[in-house]
Amino acid sequence: MSDAERQIAKARESLAFARYALAGEFAEEAGRSAYMAAFHAALAFILVRSGKSPKTHSGTRSEFARLAREEPRISREHVSLLAWSYELKNVADYDGEHRVSPVEAARAINEALQLVDTIADLIRSQ
């Protein structure tokens, strides 16, 4: 299994946990896990296209956005998912004042699933 395929497997595990957390009414955990699914999918794409792995979350978001411009199967929504779902992760991890709603978590899960599937298809077609 390649590094990119391992990242897709991690993304799918994160999605499974996100669904499980949302079903248990743990929206913040679901939102965080949906972000991690998108993050691992983005890493897989970066690895396939550049052979390198960014060292930070912000580096991953930047490199993914840069490389995704050249791939018509990755939409702007896919790229923006990383930024807005990162905010869900931040709320879950650090913000005691705000909460992740079940609606936000469900949206993040659905969009992360689309991104993971798109990138998995791209990797298979390489």
N, C-alpha and C positions, 0 to 999 in steps of 0.2 A: 504494500500500500504506500502510495506517495505521500509526501507531506501535505499536499493540497487535499488529497482524499481523506487524510486524517483530520484536517480542519473541517471538512464537510461532515464527517462523522461526529465531531464535537458539536458542530452547529445543530445537527439533528438531535443529539442528546439534550442540548439546551432547549430546543423547541419542545421536546417531550416533557421536560421538567416544567417549562413555562405553562404548558396546557394543564399539567397536574396541579401546579400551584394555583392557577386561575380557577380550576374546578373546586379547589379547597378554599376559595375566596381569599387567597393571598395575592392580591393584585400587584403589590410592590415586587414580590419575588417573581411573579409572572413577567412584569415589565423588565426587570433586570435580566432575566433569562432570555427574553426575546431579544434584547440588545446583544447579549453574548452570542446568540445564534447568528445575528446579522454580522457581528464582529468577526466570528470565525469564518463565515462565508466570504467576507471581504478579504480576510487573510488568505484564504484559498485562492481567490482570484488574483491577488497580488503575487503570490508564489508562482502561479502558472505563468503570469505575464512578465514578471521581472526576475524571478528566481530568488528574491530577497524577502525578508520579513521585517517590517518596521518594528521599532522597539517600544513605541508608545501607542496609546489609543488615538491620540490626535494625529500622530504620524500615519497610522492606519487609515484614518478617515481621509486625510489629505491625499495619500497615495492612491487610495481607492477612487476618489473623485477624479484624480488626474487620469488614471488608467481607464476608468469607465467611459470617459469622453470618446474613446476610440472604439467602444463596443456598443453597437446599436441595440443589442438585446438587454442592456442594462439601462433602465429608465432613470430619469431625474428623481423620481420618487424613491427608487432603490437607493440612490446616493444620499438623498436627504434623510432616509430612514436611520442611517447611522447617527446623524447629528441629533435628531429629535428623540430617538430612543435612548441615546446616551444621557439625555436629560432625565429620562425615567429612571435610569440606573443611579444617577446622582441623587434624585429625590429619595429613592429607596435606601441608598447608602448613607446620605449625609443630612438630609433636610427633615428636621423634626416637625416643621410647621405645615408642610404640604404633603399630600398623599397621591399615590398613583391610583386612578380610578379603574374599575373593572373594564370600562369601555376603552380607555387608553391602552390597557394591557392587552385586550383582545385585538385591537387594531395593530399593535406592535407585533403580536404573534402572527396575525394573518399576513402582514407585510414582510415579516422576516421569513415566513414559509415561502412566499413567492421569490424572495431574493435567494434563499438557499437552493430552491429548485432550479432557478435560472442559472446560477453559478455551477451547480452540479451538472446540468446539461451542457454548459460551456466546457467544463473539464472533460466530460465524456467525449465531446466532439473534437477535441484537440488531437 
